[in-house]
Amino acid sequence: MGVSCIIPAYNEAPRIAAVLQTVIGHPLIDEVIVVDDGSSDGTAEVAALVPGLRLIRQSPNRGKSWAVSVGIEAARHELILLLDSDLLGLAPEAISDLIAPVRSGQADVAISLRGNAPLPWRLIGLDYISGERVLRRGLIGQPQALRALPRFGLEMHLNRRLIAARARIAIVRWPEVASPWKGAKRGRLAGVLADLRMLADMFRTVPLHRAVGQIVAMRGLAA
């Protein structure tokens, strides 16, 4: 099965090049699609300098859920690899480890557990809102449905579908990979506000008490 790598990006010019250098030419990835979500810092221009990818520019900024839907519509292959554009320490081996369980049929979806994931997620062995996943198109559903989600409701929505399908989940530990805190990218106050907006979107998609249920159900589905 071919693999389409979809990278939604918003104002990640300082970081996206390192991610792209890891995925371009990877032997298990058949295409790389970057969806620039109305960036104002030159993210699209950085991506445009990297050969071997498809760059889609959307404007105005509509949020991650919409950007991913655009990438899925453009993707040509059955397996979808979702990657955040700001990852630090990402290596080709980490990508291979994430793809392998799904491609081999051992799992229906693979989800990363980064080295700097919040401590509770590391203790329970699951980052249920991780943005790095490999799964078949059928588990995602129609791309248009993603556009009705809050801007950062994607992962909670996907969790809901995985649980309904009783999908086998592989948790892939990425001890060397980190996602920078929003405060480090935007400043402390702006980072806190961004985190609060993200949490509000998440819990508009799935209420808090049901989010706890998602964690329990996903742990039970872990392969």
GROMACS elastic network, one bead per residue, 0.5 to 0.9 nm:
[ bonds ]
;  ai    aj funct       b0    kb
    1    77     6  0.73266   500
    1    78     6  0.63056   500
    1    79     6  0.66790   500
    1   103     6  0.69627   500
    2    28     6  0.79016   500
    2    29     6  0.71796   500
    2    30     6  0.59209   500
    2    31     6  0.84993   500
    2    76     6  0.82267   500
    2    77     6  0.50566   500
    2    78     6  0.60199   500
    2    79     6  0.61310   500
    2    80     6  0.86782   500
    2   103     6  0.89860   500
    3    28     6  0.68792   500
    3    29     6  0.50989   500
    3    30     6  0.52887   500
    3    31     6  0.68050   500
    3    32     6  0.88115   500
    3    75     6  0.89570   500
    3    76     6  0.84107   500
    3    77     6  0.55637   500
    3    78     6  0.65059   500
    3    80     6  0.57897   500
    3    81     6  0.67254   500
    3    99     6  0.85522   500
    3   103     6  0.89929   500
    3   134     6  0.88223   500
    4    29     6  0.63753   500
    4    30     6  0.59324   500
    4    32     6  0.60402   500
    4    33     6  0.74121   500
    4    72     6  0.84920   500
    4    75     6  0.59568   500
    4    76     6  0.67952   500
    4    77     6  0.55355   500
    4    78     6  0.75101   500
    4    79     6  0.62136   500
    4    80     6  0.50633   500
    4    81     6  0.59928   500
    4    82     6  0.85302   500
    5    23     6  0.80641   500
    5    29     6  0.67409   500
    5    30     6  0.78229   500
    5    31     6  0.60930   500
    5    33     6  0.60709   500
    5    34     6  0.83609   500
    5    71     6  0.88032   500
    5    75     6  0.82071   500
    5    79     6  0.85192   500
    5    80     6  0.59872   500
    5    82     6  0.59679   500
    5    83     6  0.72000   500
    5   134     6  0.89106   500
    6    31     6  0.85498   500
    6    32     6  0.61015   500
    6    34     6  0.60166   500
    6    35     6  0.74986   500
    6    68     6  0.70143   500
    6    71     6  0.58806   500
    6    72     6  0.73210   500
    6    75     6  0.79666   500
    6    80     6  0.71606   500
    6    81     6  0.61036   500
    6    82     6  0.51357   500
    6    83     6  0.63559   500
    6    84     6  0.86554   500
    7    32     6  0.76462   500
    7    33     6  0.61836   500
    7    35     6  0.62106   500
    7    36     6  0.84861   500
    7    67     6  0.87039   500
    7    68     6  0.75941   500
    7    71     6  0.78688   500
    7    81     6  0.85055   500
    7    82     6  0.62235   500
    7    83     6  0.51802   500
    7    84     6  0.58881   500
    7    85     6  0.59880   500
    8    33     6  0.83873   500
    8    34     6  0.58843   500
    8    36     6  0.61930   500
    8    37     6  0.68984   500
    8    63     6  0.89602   500
    8    64     6  0.64298   500
    8    65     6  0.89244   500
    8    67     6  0.57672   500
    8    68     6  0.60561   500
    8    71     6  0.78436   500
    8    82     6  0.83363   500
    8    83     6  0.75227   500
    8    84     6  0.65410   500
    8    85     6  0.65617   500
    9    12     6  0.63039   500
    9    13     6  0.88389   500
    9    16     6  0.78658   500
    9    34     6  0.70279   500
    9    35     6  0.60739   500
    9    37     6  0.58644   500
    9    38     6  0.86161   500
    9    39     6  0.76248   500
    9    43     6  0.74071   500
    9    44     6  0.84160   500
    9    64     6  0.79550   500
    9    67     6  0.81169   500
    9    84     6  0.73152   500
    9    85     6  0.55825   500
    9    86     6  0.81951   500
   10    13     6  0.83780   500
   10    35     6  0.86362   500
   10    36     6  0.60751   500
   10    37     6  0.52168   500
   10    38     6  0.66535   500
   10    40     6  0.81373   500
   10    41     6  0.85848   500
   10    43     6  0.71055   500
   10    44     6  0.88989   500
   10    61     6  0.79190   500
   10    63     6  0.83673   500
   10    64     6  0.84596   500
   10    85     6  0.81959   500
   11    14     6  0.83904   500
   11    36     6  0.84513   500
   11    37     6  0.82753   500
   11    38     6  0.81919   500
   11    40     6  0.62799   500
   11    41     6  0.54292   500
   11    42     6  0.72861   500
   11    43     6  0.57299   500
   11    44     6  0.87653   500
   12    15     6  0.54818   500
   12    16     6  0.56861   500
   12    17     6  0.88865   500
   12    39     6  0.80075   500
   12    41     6  0.75095   500
   12    42     6  0.82076   500
   12    43     6  0.56204   500
   12    85     6  0.67262   500
   12    86     6  0.63361   500
   12   185     6  0.89623   500
   13    16     6  0.57647   500
   13    17     6  0.73929   500
   13    39     6  0.87951   500
   13    41     6  0.63045   500
   13    42     6  0.58206   500
   13    44     6  0.77387   500
   13    45     6  0.82539   500
   13    46     6  0.62903   500
   13    47     6  0.82956   500
   13    86     6  0.89509   500
   14    17     6  0.73306   500
   14    18     6  0.87343   500
   14    43     6  0.79445   500
   14    46     6  0.87446   500
   14    86     6  0.84262   500
   15    18     6  0.60040   500
   15    19     6  0.71545   500
   15    43     6  0.89376   500
   15    85     6  0.70153   500
   15    86     6  0.52358   500
   15    87     6  0.72946   500
   15    88     6  0.77510   500
   16    19     6  0.52365   500
   16    20     6  0.62279   500
   16    21     6  0.86915   500
   16    43     6  0.73931   500
   16    46     6  0.77206   500
   16    47     6  0.74089   500
   16    84     6  0.88623   500
   16    85     6  0.51609   500
   16    86     6  0.57954   500
   16    87     6  0.78592   500
   17    20     6  0.50665   500
   17    21     6  0.61176   500
   17    22     6  0.87598   500
   17    43     6  0.89825   500
   17    46     6  0.68088   500
   17    47     6  0.68454   500
   17    50     6  0.78979   500
   17    85     6  0.85920   500
   18    21     6  0.51791   500
   18    22     6  0.65840   500
   18    85     6  0.88770   500
   18    86     6  0.85134   500
   18    87     6  0.81183   500
   18    88     6  0.77613   500
   18    89     6  0.85060   500
   18    90     6  0.79297   500
   19    22     6  0.53175   500
   19    23     6  0.65997   500
   19    24     6  0.87706   500
   19    83     6  0.87537   500
   19    84     6  0.85386   500
   19    85     6  0.63901   500
   19    86     6  0.72178   500
   19    87     6  0.65107   500
   19    88     6  0.77385   500
   19    89     6  0.86612   500
   19    90     6  0.66439   500
   19    91     6  0.85558   500
   20    23     6  0.52610   500
   20    24     6  0.58409   500
   20    32     6  0.85148   500
   20    47     6  0.78066   500
   20    50     6  0.75646   500
   20    53     6  0.87383   500
   20    85     6  0.82623   500
   21    24     6  0.56435   500
   21    25     6  0.82495   500
   21    50     6  0.81055   500
   22    25     6  0.78124   500
   22    26     6  0.70754   500
   22    90     6  0.68955   500
   22    91     6  0.60189   500
   22    92     6  0.56979   500
   22    95     6  0.84133   500
   23    26     6  0.52502   500
   23    27     6  0.88896   500
   23    29     6  0.71861   500
   23    32     6  0.74283   500
   23    91     6  0.85905   500
   23    92     6  0.69784   500
   23    95     6  0.77531   500
   24    27     6  0.88824   500
   24    29     6  0.78339   500
   24    31     6  0.81536   500
   24    32     6  0.69853   500
   24    50     6  0.84753   500
   24    51     6  0.81456   500
   24    52     6  0.65712   500
   24    53     6  0.73026   500
   25    28     6  0.85201   500
   25    29     6  0.73108   500
   25    30     6  0.83794   500
   25    31     6  0.89290   500
   25    52     6  0.78501   500
   26    29     6  0.54692   500
   26    30     6  0.80813   500
   26    92     6  0.68231   500
   26    95     6  0.83939   500
   26    96     6  0.85335   500
   27    30     6  0.76685   500
   27    96     6  0.86687   500
   28    95     6  0.84270   500
   28    96     6  0.69616   500
   28    99     6  0.76737   500
   28   100     6  0.88942   500
   29    32     6  0.73660   500
   29    81     6  0.85682   500
   30    77     6  0.79354   500
   31    52     6  0.79862   500
   31    53     6  0.67735   500
   31    54     6  0.78872   500
   31    75     6  0.79410   500
   31    76     6  0.81001   500
   31    77     6  0.83135   500
   32    52     6  0.75338   500
   32    53     6  0.50077   500
   32    54     6  0.62581   500
   32    55     6  0.86039   500
   32    75     6  0.86712   500
   33    53     6  0.58740   500
   33    55     6  0.59557   500
   33    56     6  0.73636   500
   33    71     6  0.64101   500
   33    72     6  0.89599   500
   33    74     6  0.80160   500
   33    75     6  0.74801   500
   34    44     6  0.84566   500
   34    47     6  0.75064   500
   34    53     6  0.72549   500
   34    54     6  0.62141   500
   34    56     6  0.61473   500
   34    57     6  0.83387   500
   34    71     6  0.74038   500
   34    85     6  0.88376   500
   35    44     6  0.84276   500
   35    54     6  0.84613   500
   35    55     6  0.60902   500
   35    57     6  0.58854   500
   35    58     6  0.71627   500
   35    67     6  0.59752   500
   35    68     6  0.73976   500
   35    70     6  0.73582   500
   35    71     6  0.63190   500
   36    39     6  0.62946   500
   36    43     6  0.70906   500
   36    44     6  0.58365   500
   36    47     6  0.87994   500
   36    55     6  0.73518   500
   36    56     6  0.61479   500
   36    58     6  0.61010   500
   36    59     6  0.83759   500
   36    61     6  0.86129   500
   36    67     6  0.75497   500
   37    44     6  0.88739   500
   37    56     6  0.86625   500
   37    57     6  0.65355   500
   37    58     6  0.53336   500
   37    59     6  0.64204   500
   37    60     6  0.71388   500
   37    62     6  0.65805   500
   37    63     6  0.68533   500
   37    64     6  0.76745   500
   37    66     6  0.86462   500
   37    67     6  0.61853   500
   38    44     6  0.86813   500
   38    57     6  0.69046   500
   38    58     6  0.55801   500
   38    60     6  0.50558   500
   38    62     6  0.76758   500
   39    42     6  0.67155   500
   39    43     6  0.61379   500
   39    44     6  0.71189   500
   39    57     6  0.88164   500
   39    58     6  0.88265   500
   39    59     6  0.82388   500
   39    60     6  0.85106   500
   39    61     6  0.71396   500
   40    43     6  0.74262   500
   40    44     6  0.88237   500
   41    44     6  0.83574   500
   41    45     6  0.88507   500
   42    45     6  0.50768   500
   42    46     6  0.62937   500
   42    47     6  0.87354   500
   43    46     6  0.52016   500
   43    47     6  0.63337   500
   43    48     6  0.86274   500
   44    47     6  0.50752   500
   44    48     6  0.60031   500
   44    49     6  0.87988   500
   44    55     6  0.75355   500
   44    56     6  0.85170   500
   44    57     6  0.72253   500
   45    49     6  0.65878   500
   46    49     6  0.55022   500
   46    50     6  0.72329   500
   47    50     6  0.54568   500
   47    51     6  0.85023   500
   47    53     6  0.81893   500
   47    55     6  0.71470   500
   48    51     6  0.74012   500
   48    53     6  0.81716   500
   48    54     6  0.84822   500
   48    55     6  0.67385   500
   50    53     6  0.69837   500
   51    54     6  0.87849   500
   56    70     6  0.83050   500
   56    71     6  0.79086   500
   58    61     6  0.70615   500
   58    62     6  0.81928   500
   58    67     6  0.77857   500
   58    70     6  0.88041   500
   59    62     6  0.74948   500
   61    64     6  0.89617   500
   61    67     6  0.87480   500
   62    65     6  0.79887   500
   62    66     6  0.60784   500
   62    67     6  0.70915   500
   62   147     6  0.89852   500
   62   151     6  0.67639   500
   63    66     6  0.57467   500
   63    67     6  0.63208   500
   63    68     6  0.88343   500
   63   150     6  0.79267   500
   63   152     6  0.66316   500
   64    67     6  0.50173   500
   64    68     6  0.60647   500
   64    69     6  0.85327   500
   64   150     6  0.88092   500
   64   151     6  0.55907   500
   64   152     6  0.58207   500
   64   153     6  0.81855   500
   64   154     6  0.72860   500
   65    68     6  0.53965   500
   65    69     6  0.63479   500
   65    70     6  0.89228   500
   65   146     6  0.57317   500
   65   147     6  0.62384   500
   65   148     6  0.84490   500
   65   149     6  0.65139   500
   65   150     6  0.70939   500
   65   151     6  0.54020   500
   65   152     6  0.60268   500
   65   153     6  0.65035   500
   65   154     6  0.51475   500
   65   155     6  0.86624   500
   66    69     6  0.50609   500
   66    70     6  0.64100   500
   66    71     6  0.88291   500
   66   143     6  0.85477   500
   66   144     6  0.84333   500
   66   146     6  0.62393   500
   66   148     6  0.82134   500
   66   149     6  0.79627   500
   66   150     6  0.88405   500
   66   151     6  0.70814   500
   66   154     6  0.88069   500
   67    70     6  0.52273   500
   67    71     6  0.64585   500
   67    72     6  0.88313   500
   67   147     6  0.85525   500
   68    71     6  0.50032   500
   68    72     6  0.61628   500
   68    73     6  0.86355   500
   68    82     6  0.82263   500
   68   143     6  0.80572   500
   68   146     6  0.79768   500
   68   154     6  0.84522   500
   69    72     6  0.51493   500
   69    73     6  0.62667   500
   69    74     6  0.87518   500
   69   142     6  0.83943   500
   69   144     6  0.65392   500
   69   145     6  0.81845   500
   69   146     6  0.59218   500
   69   147     6  0.67808   500
   70    73     6  0.52435   500
   70    74     6  0.64493   500
   70    75     6  0.87823   500
   70   143     6  0.72760   500
   70   144     6  0.85265   500
   71    74     6  0.51473   500
   71    75     6  0.60909   500
   71   143     6  0.87514   500
   72    75     6  0.50157   500
   72    76     6  0.83256   500
   72    80     6  0.77922   500
   72   137     6  0.82040   500
   72   142     6  0.89777   500
   72   143     6  0.63868   500
   73    76     6  0.83047   500
   73   142     6  0.87934   500
   73   143     6  0.63681   500
   73   144     6  0.86121   500
   75    78     6  0.84338   500
   75    80     6  0.81003   500
   77    80     6  0.72160   500
   77   137     6  0.84993   500
   78   135     6  0.85278   500
   78   136     6  0.57800   500
   78   137     6  0.58662   500
   78   138     6  0.85499   500
   79    99     6  0.89063   500
   79   102     6  0.83894   500
   79   103     6  0.80515   500
   79   134     6  0.67886   500
   79   135     6  0.56766   500
   79   137     6  0.63268   500
   80   133     6  0.79247   500
   80   134     6  0.55448   500
   80   135     6  0.54790   500
   80   136     6  0.59553   500
   80   137     6  0.65207   500
   81    98     6  0.87202   500
   81    99     6  0.76590   500
   81   132     6  0.72766   500
   81   133     6  0.57587   500
   81   135     6  0.68174   500
   81   136     6  0.89013   500
   82   131     6  0.66122   500
   82   132     6  0.52326   500
   82   133     6  0.52109   500
   82   134     6  0.63765   500
   82   135     6  0.85972   500
   83    86     6  0.88680   500
   83    87     6  0.83401   500
   83   131     6  0.60875   500
   83   133     6  0.70192   500
   84    87     6  0.63674   500
   84   131     6  0.59205   500
   84   132     6  0.65191   500
   84   179     6  0.84421   500
   86   178     6  0.87911   500
   86   179     6  0.63963   500
   86   180     6  0.70905   500
   87    90     6  0.63130   500
   87   177     6  0.68010   500
   87   178     6  0.58426   500
   87   180     6  0.71525   500
   88   176     6  0.83433   500
   88   177     6  0.56825   500
   88   178     6  0.50915   500
   88   179     6  0.61043   500
   88   180     6  0.73461   500
   89   176     6  0.58881   500
   89   178     6  0.64738   500
   89   179     6  0.89786   500
   90    93     6  0.84199   500
   90    94     6  0.66433   500
   90    95     6  0.78646   500
   90   174     6  0.86026   500
   90   176     6  0.73010   500
   90   177     6  0.53820   500
   90   178     6  0.79129   500
   91    94     6  0.54178   500
   91    95     6  0.68347   500
   91   176     6  0.85046   500
   91   177     6  0.80924   500
   92    95     6  0.51629   500
   92    96     6  0.63202   500
   92    97     6  0.87217   500
   93    96     6  0.50236   500
   93    97     6  0.61570   500
   93    98     6  0.86841   500
   94    97     6  0.50974   500
   94    98     6  0.63152   500
   94    99     6  0.87891   500
   94   172     6  0.86340   500
   94   173     6  0.86264   500
   94   174     6  0.65478   500
   94   176     6  0.86775   500
   94   177     6  0.82642   500
   95    98     6  0.51982   500
   95    99     6  0.63035   500
   95   100     6  0.86045   500
   96    99     6  0.52573   500
   96   100     6  0.59253   500
   97   100     6  0.54028   500
   97   101     6  0.74575   500
   97   172     6  0.69481   500
   97   173     6  0.87708   500
   97   174     6  0.88968   500
   98   101     6  0.68409   500
   98   102     6  0.79998   500
   98   110     6  0.59547   500
   98   111     6  0.71422   500
   98   112     6  0.69541   500
   98   132     6  0.84742   500
   98   133     6  0.74300   500
   98   134     6  0.68316   500
   98   170     6  0.84693   500
   98   171     6  0.84896   500
   98   172     6  0.60742   500
   98   173     6  0.87524   500
   99   102     6  0.58642   500
   99   103     6  0.61079   500
   99   104     6  0.85793   500
   99   109     6  0.89094   500
   99   110     6  0.71177   500
   99   133     6  0.85132   500
   99   134     6  0.61404   500
   99   135     6  0.87385   500
  100   103     6  0.51685   500
  100   104     6  0.58949   500
  100   105     6  0.84623   500
  100   106     6  0.84235   500
  100   110     6  0.85899   500
  101   104     6  0.53733   500
  101   105     6  0.62458   500
  101   106     6  0.50797   500
  101   107     6  0.53702   500
  101   108     6  0.78541   500
  101   109     6  0.77796   500
  101   110     6  0.67502   500
  101   170     6  0.67355   500
  101   172     6  0.89822   500
  102   105     6  0.51171   500
  102   106     6  0.60073   500
  102   108     6  0.54552   500
  102   109     6  0.59121   500
  102   110     6  0.65425   500
  102   134     6  0.70129   500
  102   135     6  0.69296   500
  102   136     6  0.84167   500
  102   169     6  0.89978   500
  102   170     6  0.81366   500
  103   106     6  0.77600   500
  103   107     6  0.81592   500
  103   108     6  0.86661   500
  104   107     6  0.77505   500
  105   108     6  0.69117   500
  106   168     6  0.80043   500
  106   169     6  0.89690   500
  106   170     6  0.81177   500
  106   223     6  0.77840   500
  107   110     6  0.69294   500
  107   135     6  0.89978   500
  107   167     6  0.76083   500
  107   169     6  0.56502   500
  107   170     6  0.58444   500
  107   222     6  0.86950   500
  107   223     6  0.65941   500
  108   134     6  0.83436   500
  108   135     6  0.62363   500
  108   136     6  0.73260   500
  108   139     6  0.85855   500
  108   162     6  0.88371   500
  108   167     6  0.55659   500
  108   168     6  0.50638   500
  108   169     6  0.61192   500
  108   170     6  0.77874   500
  109   133     6  0.69418   500
  109   134     6  0.55042   500
  109   136     6  0.74991   500
  109   139     6  0.86241   500
  109   162     6  0.82205   500
  109   167     6  0.69733   500
  109   168     6  0.64592   500
  109   169     6  0.50786   500
  109   170     6  0.62269   500
  109   171     6  0.87276   500
  110   132     6  0.83074   500
  110   133     6  0.54607   500
  110   134     6  0.51469   500
  110   135     6  0.67662   500
  110   168     6  0.86023   500
  110   169     6  0.57475   500
  110   171     6  0.59021   500
  110   172     6  0.66778   500
  111   126     6  0.81596   500
  111   127     6  0.77010   500
  111   128     6  0.80915   500
  111   130     6  0.67189   500
  111   131     6  0.80480   500
  111   132     6  0.60111   500
  111   134     6  0.68275   500
  111   135     6  0.89959   500
  111   169     6  0.73026   500
  111   170     6  0.62992   500
  111   171     6  0.51743   500
  111   172     6  0.59949   500
  111   173     6  0.85621   500
  112   126     6  0.81755   500
  112   127     6  0.72021   500
  112   130     6  0.63776   500
  112   131     6  0.79106   500
  112   132     6  0.56171   500
  112   133     6  0.65083   500
  112   170     6  0.85538   500
  112   171     6  0.59909   500
  112   173     6  0.58602   500
  112   174     6  0.63837   500
  113   116     6  0.84254   500
  113   117     6  0.66022   500
  113   121     6  0.79549   500
  113   122     6  0.72326   500
  113   125     6  0.74016   500
  113   126     6  0.63758   500
  113   127     6  0.56633   500
  113   128     6  0.88980   500
  113   130     6  0.71956   500
  113   132     6  0.86228   500
  113   171     6  0.66968   500
  113   172     6  0.59178   500
  113   174     6  0.55861   500
  113   175     6  0.76387   500
  113   177     6  0.87862   500
  114   117     6  0.52073   500
  114   118     6  0.89657   500
  114   122     6  0.83911   500
  114   127     6  0.80820   500
  114   130     6  0.83544   500
  114   172     6  0.85232   500
  114   173     6  0.61967   500
  114   175     6  0.56461   500
  114   176     6  0.73026   500
  114   177     6  0.54513   500
  114   178     6  0.57512   500
  114   179     6  0.75945   500
  115   118     6  0.88258   500
  115   122     6  0.81573   500
  115   173     6  0.75239   500
  115   174     6  0.57301   500
  115   176     6  0.57916   500
  115   177     6  0.56599   500
  115   178     6  0.57904   500
  115   179     6  0.86885   500
  116   119     6  0.78954   500
  116   122     6  0.85532   500
  116   175     6  0.76448   500
  116   176     6  0.85944   500
  116   177     6  0.74323   500
  116   178     6  0.52947   500
  116   179     6  0.69392   500
  116   180     6  0.85348   500
  117   120     6  0.82716   500
  117   121     6  0.64239   500
  117   122     6  0.64638   500
  117   127     6  0.69879   500
  117   130     6  0.86490   500
  117   178     6  0.74900   500
  117   179     6  0.78409   500
  118   121     6  0.55204   500
  118   122     6  0.65780   500
  118   123     6  0.88942   500
  118   127     6  0.80991   500
  119   122     6  0.50715   500
  119   123     6  0.61234   500
  119   124     6  0.87328   500
  120   123     6  0.50541   500
  120   124     6  0.62970   500
  120   125     6  0.83719   500
  120   126     6  0.86721   500
  120   127     6  0.86883   500
  121   124     6  0.53255   500
  121   125     6  0.57983   500
  121   126     6  0.51764   500
  121   127     6  0.50474   500
  121   128     6  0.77259   500
  122   126     6  0.64113   500
  122   127     6  0.72557   500
  123   126     6  0.79619   500
  124   127     6  0.84249   500
  124   219     6  0.82347   500
  125   171     6  0.74674   500
  125   173     6  0.85602   500
  125   219     6  0.81027   500
  126   129     6  0.87759   500
  126   130     6  0.86451   500
  126   171     6  0.66996   500
  126   215     6  0.78227   500
  126   218     6  0.82078   500
  126   219     6  0.71390   500
  126   222     6  0.89426   500
  127   130     6  0.53487   500
  127   171     6  0.85618   500
  127   215     6  0.87145   500
  128   131     6  0.89601   500
  128   155     6  0.76687   500
  128   156     6  0.79662   500
  128   159     6  0.75316   500
  128   214     6  0.79938   500
  128   215     6  0.64568   500
  128   218     6  0.78192   500
  129   132     6  0.89393   500
  129   154     6  0.87938   500
  129   155     6  0.54192   500
  129   156     6  0.67503   500
  129   159     6  0.83348   500
  130   133     6  0.73402   500
  130   155     6  0.71408   500
  131   154     6  0.87715   500
  131   155     6  0.68804   500
  135   138     6  0.82954   500
  135   139     6  0.67360   500
  135   140     6  0.77140   500
  136   139     6  0.56624   500
  136   140     6  0.70938   500
  137   140     6  0.52458   500
  137   141     6  0.64721   500
  137   142     6  0.84536   500
  138   141     6  0.52824   500
  138   142     6  0.81565   500
  139   158     6  0.76665   500
  139   161     6  0.65221   500
  139   162     6  0.65881   500
  139   165     6  0.76992   500
  139   167     6  0.84521   500
  140   143     6  0.75453   500
  140   146     6  0.88368   500
  140   157     6  0.88238   500
  140   158     6  0.64089   500
  140   161     6  0.72728   500
  140   162     6  0.84952   500
  141   144     6  0.86829   500
  141   145     6  0.75439   500
  141   146     6  0.85374   500
  141   158     6  0.89937   500
  141   161     6  0.83718   500
  142   145     6  0.56129   500
  142   146     6  0.74202   500
  143   146     6  0.54645   500
  143   147     6  0.73269   500
  144   147     6  0.54725   500
  144   148     6  0.75214   500
  145   148     6  0.56559   500
  145   149     6  0.73817   500
  146   149     6  0.54040   500
  146   150     6  0.86265   500
  146   153     6  0.85559   500
  146   154     6  0.70465   500
  146   157     6  0.83038   500
  147   150     6  0.79204   500
  147   151     6  0.84016   500
  148   151     6  0.88849   500
  149   152     6  0.76472   500
  149   153     6  0.56684   500
  149   154     6  0.69683   500
  149   157     6  0.80074   500
  149   201     6  0.84878   500
  149   204     6  0.88976   500
  149   205     6  0.69262   500
  150   154     6  0.77728   500
  150   200     6  0.89643   500
  150   201     6  0.53730   500
  150   202     6  0.75574   500
  150   204     6  0.73065   500
  150   205     6  0.68122   500
  151   154     6  0.76299   500
  151   198     6  0.78998   500
  151   201     6  0.65211   500
  151   202     6  0.87235   500
  152   155     6  0.76253   500
  152   156     6  0.86104   500
  152   197     6  0.85035   500
  152   198     6  0.57354   500
  152   199     6  0.80773   500
  152   200     6  0.86289   500
  152   201     6  0.54155   500
  152   202     6  0.61164   500
  152   205     6  0.87016   500
  153   156     6  0.56344   500
  153   157     6  0.61922   500
  153   158     6  0.87596   500
  153   198     6  0.81390   500
  153   199     6  0.89620   500
  153   201     6  0.55758   500
  153   203     6  0.79571   500
  153   204     6  0.76559   500
  153   205     6  0.55413   500
  153   206     6  0.81942   500
  154   157     6  0.51780   500
  154   158     6  0.61812   500
  154   159     6  0.86362   500
  154   202     6  0.80538   500
  154   205     6  0.83881   500
  155   158     6  0.50342   500
  155   159     6  0.60938   500
  155   160     6  0.86381   500
  155   202     6  0.80812   500
  156   159     6  0.50429   500
  156   160     6  0.63356   500
  156   161     6  0.88662   500
  156   202     6  0.63817   500
  156   203     6  0.83502   500
  156   205     6  0.65812   500
  156   206     6  0.63925   500
  156   211     6  0.77789   500
  156   214     6  0.84817   500
  157   160     6  0.51388   500
  157   161     6  0.65200   500
  157   162     6  0.87950   500
  157   202     6  0.87986   500
  157   205     6  0.67841   500
  157   206     6  0.75360   500
  158   161     6  0.51146   500
  158   162     6  0.61395   500
  158   163     6  0.86080   500
  159   162     6  0.50620   500
  159   163     6  0.61421   500
  159   164     6  0.85652   500
  159   214     6  0.69216   500
  159   215     6  0.88938   500
  159   218     6  0.78034   500
  160   163     6  0.53333   500
  160   164     6  0.62450   500
  160   165     6  0.87214   500
  160   206     6  0.84049   500
  160   214     6  0.72643   500
  161   164     6  0.50847   500
  161   165     6  0.61676   500
  161   166     6  0.85678   500
  161   167     6  0.86472   500
  162   165     6  0.51747   500
  162   166     6  0.60933   500
  162   167     6  0.52770   500
  162   168     6  0.82873   500
  162   169     6  0.84808   500
  162   218     6  0.81606   500
  163   167     6  0.63999   500
  163   214     6  0.75253   500
  163   217     6  0.67186   500
  163   218     6  0.67148   500
  163   221     6  0.78941   500
  164   167     6  0.78335   500
  165   168     6  0.89244   500
  166   169     6  0.89774   500
  166   218     6  0.89359   500
  166   221     6  0.68902   500
  167   218     6  0.88592   500
  167   221     6  0.67254   500
  167   222     6  0.86694   500
  168   218     6  0.88075   500
  168   221     6  0.54036   500
  168   222     6  0.59940   500
  168   223     6  0.56059   500
  169   218     6  0.73451   500
  169   219     6  0.83199   500
  169   220     6  0.89702   500
  169   221     6  0.57233   500
  169   223     6  0.52978   500
  170   221     6  0.85972   500
  170   222     6  0.56774   500
  170   223     6  0.52721   500
  171   222     6  0.68419   500
  171   223     6  0.77626   500
  173   176     6  0.89269   500
  174   177     6  0.54284   500
  174   178     6  0.81885   500
  175   178     6  0.79201   500
  179   182     6  0.89902   500
  180   183     6  0.82455   500
  180   184     6  0.65965   500
  180   185     6  0.72812   500
  181   184     6  0.54382   500
  181   185     6  0.68855   500
  181   186     6  0.89556   500
  181   191     6  0.75543   500
  182   185     6  0.51464   500
  182   186     6  0.59600   500
  182   187     6  0.74830   500
  182   188     6  0.78411   500
  182   190     6  0.78528   500
  182   192     6  0.73709   500
  182   194     6  0.71528   500
  182   195     6  0.72216   500
  183   186     6  0.52587   500
  183   189     6  0.70662   500
  183   190     6  0.66652   500
  183   192     6  0.65455   500
  183   194     6  0.86259   500
  183   195     6  0.88776   500
  184   187     6  0.58118   500
  184   188     6  0.70082   500
  184   191     6  0.74188   500
  185   188     6  0.86238   500
  185   191     6  0.74076   500
  186   189     6  0.80464   500
  186   190     6  0.57097   500
  186   191     6  0.55637   500
  186   194     6  0.89189   500
  187   190     6  0.54779   500
  187   191     6  0.57418   500
  187   192     6  0.85267   500
  188   191     6  0.50999   500
  188   192     6  0.61936   500
  188   193     6  0.86973   500
  189   192     6  0.51960   500
  189   193     6  0.62747   500
  189   194     6  0.85876   500
  190   193     6  0.51500   500
  190   194     6  0.60836   500
  190   195     6  0.86224   500
  191   194     6  0.50328   500
  191   195     6  0.61685   500
  191   196     6  0.86309   500
  192   195     6  0.51036   500
  192   196     6  0.62294   500
  192   197     6  0.87095   500
  193   196     6  0.50711   500
  193   197     6  0.62529   500
  193   198     6  0.86198   500
  194   197     6  0.51494   500
  194   198     6  0.61898   500
  194   199     6  0.86769   500
  195   198     6  0.50221   500
  195   199     6  0.61641   500
  195   200     6  0.85775   500
  196   199     6  0.51044   500
  196   200     6  0.61399   500
  196   201     6  0.86628   500
  197   200     6  0.50562   500
  197   201     6  0.62845   500
  197   202     6  0.86831   500
  198   201     6  0.51499   500
  198   202     6  0.62437   500
  198   203     6  0.87873   500
  199   203     6  0.62176   500
  199   204     6  0.84865   500
  200   203     6  0.53516   500
  200   204     6  0.60906   500
  200   205     6  0.86734   500
  201   204     6  0.51011   500
  201   205     6  0.63467   500
  201   206     6  0.87886   500
  202   205     6  0.52443   500
  202   206     6  0.63297   500
  202   207     6  0.79040   500
  202   208     6  0.86517   500
  202   211     6  0.89468   500
  203   208     6  0.57364   500
  203   211     6  0.77471   500
  204   207     6  0.61016   500
  204   208     6  0.87216   500
  206   209     6  0.82845   500
  206   210     6  0.61994   500
  206   211     6  0.60664   500
  207   210     6  0.53883   500
  207   211     6  0.61816   500
  207   212     6  0.89840   500
  208   212     6  0.65640   500
  208   213     6  0.88237   500
  209   212     6  0.53872   500
  209   213     6  0.66760   500
  209   214     6  0.89462   500
  210   214     6  0.62144   500
  210   215     6  0.88038   500
  211   215     6  0.64929   500
  211   216     6  0.88569   500
  212   215     6  0.52313   500
  212   216     6  0.65342   500
  212   217     6  0.87436   500
  213   216     6  0.51642   500
  213   217     6  0.60953   500
  213   218     6  0.84983   500
  214   217     6  0.50974   500
  214   218     6  0.59371   500
  214   219     6  0.84643   500
  215   218     6  0.52152   500
  215   219     6  0.61574   500
  215   220     6  0.86172   500
  216   219     6  0.52962   500
  216   220     6  0.63787   500
  216   221     6  0.89060   500
  217   220     6  0.50661   500
  217   221     6  0.64258   500
  217   222     6  0.89026   500
  218   222     6  0.62463   500
  219   222     6  0.51888   500
  219   223     6  0.88689   500
  220   223     6  0.84631   500
